[in-house]
Amino acid sequence: MSPAGKRKSAAPEERRRNRPLREVLDEFLELARSLARRAREMTPAELEYAQQRLEWLADEVWRVASGETAPP
């Protein structure tokens, strides 16, 4: 524990050790936030593309987090 009696978070260390994971998570969150703001204004085609992109990013997060190799 630190002198103030609070525990330090391990998150900053993880960010430095697993930069590829942080990058894909940041991209996923950025897209999700954008969708939350714009979904009502988007066309059905834009929504479908956004859903596909989110699914692809979720797969990337899993791949990077689990240490799998890139898909063929």
NORCORLIN-V165867 format. One record per residue. RES is the residue in one small letter. SS is DSSP state (a for helix, b for strand, c for the rest). PSI is psi in whole degrees, 0 to 359 (none if undefined). OMEGA is omega in radians with two decimals (none if undefined). Layout:
RES:SS:PSI:OMEGA + RES:SS:PSI:OMEGA
//
This chain:
m:c:149:3.12 + s:c:169:-3.13 + p:c:331:-3.12 + a:c:356:3.12 + g:c:8:3.13 + k:c:147:3.12 + r:c:141:3.07 + k:c:144:3.12 + s:c:144:3.09 + a:c:352:-3.07 + a:a:313:-3.12 + p:a:323:3.10 + e:a:316:3.13 + e:a:319:3.13 + r:a:322:-3.14 + r:a:326:-3.09 + r:a:330:-3.05 + n:c:65:-3.11 + r:a:318:3.12 + p:a:321:3.11 + l:a:315:3.12 + r:a:318:-3.11 + e:a:315:-3.12 + v:a:326:3.06 + l:a:319:3.11 + d:a:318:3.11 + e:a:318:3.11 + f:a:312:-3.14 + l:a:321:3.12 + e:a:315:3.12 + l:a:316:-3.14 + a:a:318:3.12 + r:a:319:3.10 + s:a:316:3.12 + l:a:321:3.13 + a:a:326:3.13 + r:a:324:-2.93 + r:a:355:-2.97 + a:a:319:-3.11 + r:a:337:-3.10 + e:a:352:-3.04 + m:c:149:3.07 + t:c:162:3.08 + p:a:323:3.12 + a:a:319:3.11 + e:a:319:3.11 + l:a:319:3.12 + e:a:316:3.11 + y:a:318:3.14 + a:a:320:3.11 + q:a:316:3.10 + q:a:318:3.13 + r:a:317:3.10 + l:a:317:3.12 + e:a:318:3.13 + w:a:316:3.13 + l:a:321:3.09 + a:a:320:3.08 + d:a:320:3.12 + e:a:318:3.10 + v:a:312:-3.13 + w:a:315:-3.11 + r:a:312:-3.12 + v:a:317:-3.11 + a:a:325:-3.08 + s:a:352:3.12 + g:c:14:3.09 + e:c:157:3.07 + t:c:166:-3.13 + a:c:147:3.11 + p:c:153:-3.11 + p:c:none:none
//
